[in-house]
Amino acid sequence: MRFPSLPGDSLVTEAVEGFANFGATFSANYGNFNSAGVVAVAGKSKNTARPDLLAAELGSGGGSTSVTYSYDEPVHSPIAGGFVVRTASGALLAGTSAVVNADGKTVTVNFPNPAAQKSQEHFVTAFNLTGAVLNANNVPVLNDSAPIGGNAGALSSGWTSAPDATSATFNKSNGQVDITLDTRLNVPIGINPAGFSLVDDNGDLIVAGAASAVSAGSDGAPGPQTIRLQFLPNQVAVASAVEIQGYNAPFGVSGPTPFFGSLSTIDPANAIPVAQSLSAATTASAIAPVGTPKAKLKLRKVKTIGVLPAKLQKALKPTRSAKQARVNARVVKRYLKSGGSLKVKRVAVKKAAKKG
């Protein structure tokens, strides 16, 4: 960046800071503007006659989401709306209250919940607008920003701002599929079972849509969550992967949206997942804690098995192909529409053999 100055002009050579205002640059891919920032010139310190922002720290407690701004000198008269946080996707959220702490040099700003509480793991930058605080001489702070952790604690460790699936576990005995996501969902909106499909080893569709969503995890504290879907046991038995609908460039959202991330409270567009496919890492019957002695890794004698309702069991045919699995899926859907239940009854193995 060149500035208009004549040879020997001290305006540039004696500068101690460089300042970039909002919108000085834009990202090439998505057109997001930069946050305002002040940085010290090499060899100089960030120290002027006005308040200088040194750091910002994200905090959460007592039901509130806050950011503490630290300055190089005592400040006063904070304006809550002059403090803003920004997510990695560029969404902004302004403060609702601000107070100068006892040390005189830090300002704690509260942000609106539930919007802030449900998306705080995505906050990467905190900035103050010009005049957000004044120093003892009533000189205002300039537009400035500071990082606030950038996903501190790796509470959203996936590839996008929406929930990203990191693993899947298939339970072939009861037809349940557990999918671990890197961050929280918007639980009140819930899960759309139609947004999930099972495919076989050839990539052929077994069933489009789960029968139901058993659990949507928790939208409490930030961090990974596990959702649970219910399919038919015979569908899961021949499945090798679960597909999740979502953004599929360049075509937009493919199929029903399976869920929204908690970020949807302030940034709905970036809360929709990308289309994903996960292979089954294991089945529930094969799970054992790391370090389990080999002597203990033995199969227990099966005493009971799951038996579907007799009416439904009679209507289903042996699943020897993806085509038959789809036929069986339609049978189950008709059964459910007629008011039937998918509750699996546990019976003794000997008793089940006699019935067969």
N, C-alpha and C positions, 0 to 999 in steps of 0.2 A: 504494500500500500504506500503510495507516494503522496506527500502533502505539499501544498504550494508554499515554498519558502525560498528566500534568496540566499545566496552564499553567505555564510557567517551568521545567518538568522538563528537565534538561540531558542526559538519557540519549539523546534523539533529536537535539537541536540540536547536540550536540558529537560526534556519531558521525562516524567517519572512513571507515567501510566499510559496505557493504550485503552481506548474505550470503543466498543462496538455496540451500537444501539440495536433495538429490535428491528428485524427485517433488513439488516445490513447484508446478509447472505441468505440464500435459500438452498435446501438440499436438492441435488440434481434429480433424484428419483421421484420424490413425492411433493416437492415444493414447500416443505415445512420451513418456517423462518427460524433464525437463530434466537436464542435468549440473549438479552443484553448482558454484557460482561465487561468488567474492568480488570486488566492484568498489569502487573508491574513490568516496566521495561527492564530488559536484561541488565543486571548489575545495580538496579534501583529497588527500593522497597515501596510497597503499596501504602503510602502514608502521605495524606494531603490535609488541607485545612478543613475538609468536610468529613463527615462520617464515612469510613471505609468498611465495607462488608468483608469479614475475614472467613467466615464459615457458616454452615447451616446444618442442623442435625434433626432428623426425624424422630419423633417420639409418639407413643401411644399409651394411654393409661387413663383410668377413671372414666372410661366411656368416650374419650375425646381423642382426636387425631391432631397432633400439633407439630410445629417446626420451630426450633429455637435458632434465631439469627444472632450471630456474634459480631460486634463492631469493635473498632480500635479505640474508641473513646466513649464517654457517657452520652446517651441519647435520651430524647423525651418526645412526647406527643406522637405516639405511633398511630397510624391510620390502617385499620385492619384490611380494608380493600386494596391497600397498596402492597400487600404481600401475596404472592402467588406461587403455587407449585405446578410443575409440569411433568407429564408422563413421558415415557419413551416414545409414544406414538404422537406426541404433540398436544394432547388434551390439557387444558388449563383449569385450575380451580383456585378461586380467591378466598382469602381468609375472612372469618366472620367476627373475630375478636382478637385483640392484641394487648399485651401488657409488658411494661418494662420490668425486668426482674431486679432483685435487691442489689445486685452488683452494678447496676446502672448501664452496663455495656451489652446486655443481651435482651432480646425481645422474644417472648414466646407467643406464637400466633396459633390460634385454633382454627381448624377448617371444618366445614359442614359435614355432619354425619347424617345418614349412612354413606353418602357419596364418597367421602374421604376414607372412612374406615374400611369400606369394601374394595378400595383400589390403591391403598397406600403402598403395597409392594411394588407398584409400577411407577411411583414417584422417583424421578432421577435428578431433578433440578428445582431449587427454590430461588426465587428472585424478588427483589423489592423494586418498586417503581420510584421515580424521582419524587422526593418529598414524603416518603413513607415514614421517615423519622427525621428529627432535627438534632443538631448537637447543642452544646451549651451556648453557642453564639448564634443559634437559630439558623445555621447553615444547613440546607437540606442534603440528604443523601442523593446520589445519582442512580439511574437505572443500573442495577448490578445483579449478579447471580452467583450461586455457589452450588456444587454438587451435594446431594443429600443421600449418598450411599449407592445409588444405581442398583437397586435390588439387593440391598444389604441382607446377608443371611441366605442368599440364594433361594428366596421364597417364591420366585417365579423363574425357574431355570430353563424353560423351554426356548423355542425358536421364535415365538411370536408373543404378542401381548394377550392373546386369547389363551385359554387352557390348551396345553399340548399334552397328548398322551405319551407316556413313557414306557408303559408295560401293560400286558394283558394276561390274565390267568383264567383258564377254562376249567370249569368243574363239570366233567362229563357225567357224573352221577346224578346231579340235580339240574343240569342245564343252565347254571348261572355263570356269567362272565364278569369278572372284575377288571376294571380299567383304571389305572392310576394316572392322574393328571398332575401337571406340575404346579397348578394353582387352583384357586377356588372358583366355584360356579356361582351364578346368580340363582341361589336355591329357590327363592319365591317363584321364579319363572319355571324352574324345574327342568326335567329331561324329557325330550321327545323320543320315545322308543323307535319311532319310524326312521330316525336318523342313523340307525346302526344296522349293519348287514353281516352275515357270515358267508365265507367263501371256502371252497375246498382246496386240495393240493393243486388242482389244475387252474385255479382262479375262477372257477365257475360259481355262480351265485347259488347258495343253499336256501337262504331265506332273506328277504328284504324287510327289515323291521323286527325288533325284539317284541316279545309278547307283552312285556311290561318293564318298568324301571323300579327296581327294588329299593335303591338308595341313591341319593344325589350328593352324598358326603355332607360336609359342614361348610358354611360360609362364615364361620367364626374367625379364628386367628388365621393369618396368612400362611400359606404353605401347601404342600401337595395334598391332594384329596383322592379318595378312591370311590368310584361309582360302581353300582352293581346292576346288571341287566339280567332279565329272565328270558331264556329261550327254552325250547324243548330239549330234553336230554339227547334224543336221537339226532337232533340238528347239530348240537355241540360235539357229539361223538365223531362226526365226520368232517368237522370244520378244522381248518388250519390257520385261519386268520379272521379278525373282525375289522370291518371297514367303518369309518366314521365319516359322515357327510360333512361338507363345509366348503370354504372357498377353494375353487379349483381354477387357477389361472390358465388361460385368459377368459374363462367362461363364467366367472362369478360363482355364486353359491350353487353347488350341485346337490339336488335332493333336499329333503326336509332338514332344517337347522336342528342339530341334535341338542345343543345347549348354548347358553351365553355365559361368558365369564363375568366375574363380579365387577370388572371394569366397565360393564354396560351402563352403570349408573351415571358415568360421565363421558363415555366414549363407546356408544353402541356398535359402531361399524367395526371397530377393532376388537370387539369382544366375541366375534363369531370365529370359530376355529377353522383352520385349513383342513382340507380333506386328508385323511390319514388312514393307514392300514397297519395293523400290528399282528404279528404272528404270536401264537400262544407260547409263552415262555415255559409253562408247566401246567399240570393239572393239580387241583387241590389235594389229591391223594398222594402227590409226590413231594409236597412241601415239607422241608425239615430245616430247623435252624442251622446256620453255618457252624461247623465244629461238632455236629452230632456224631457220636462214635458209630463206626460202621456196624458194630454188633447190634445196634438198636434199629438199624435201617432194615427192618423186615416187615413183611405184610402181615397184618392182623387178619385172623379168620373172619370172613364176612358172616354176620349173623342176621342182618336185615337188608332188604333192598327196597327201592322205591317202586311203587305200583301206581300207574295212572288210573283215574276213574274207569271203571269197566266199560262204560258206554264209549268213551274216547279211545280206550285201548283196542276195542273191537273194530273201530273205524279206521285205525292207522295200519298201514302196510309196512313190512320190513324195509328199512332204508338202505338200499344197495346202490343208489345213484343220487346225484344232485336233483334229477328230475323228480324222483319219488319223494325226496325231501321237500320239494316245493309243493307237491300234491298234499303231503301230510300237513304242511304249514297252512294250506287253505282249509283243510279239514278242521284244524285247531281253531282258526279264525271263525269259522261257521259255528263251531261248538261254543266259543266264548260269546258270540253275538246272541246265541240262543239262551244265554244265562248260565252256561256251565262254568265250573270252577276247575282251575289247574292245580289244586291242592294235591300234593303227592302223599300217598299213604305209605307208612313204613310197616312192612310185615316181615315175619320170620322167613328165612330162606326155605326151610322145609315146607312151610305152609304155602309159599308161592309156588314151589315145585309141584305140589299136589294140585293146585289150581290150574297149572299149565297142562 
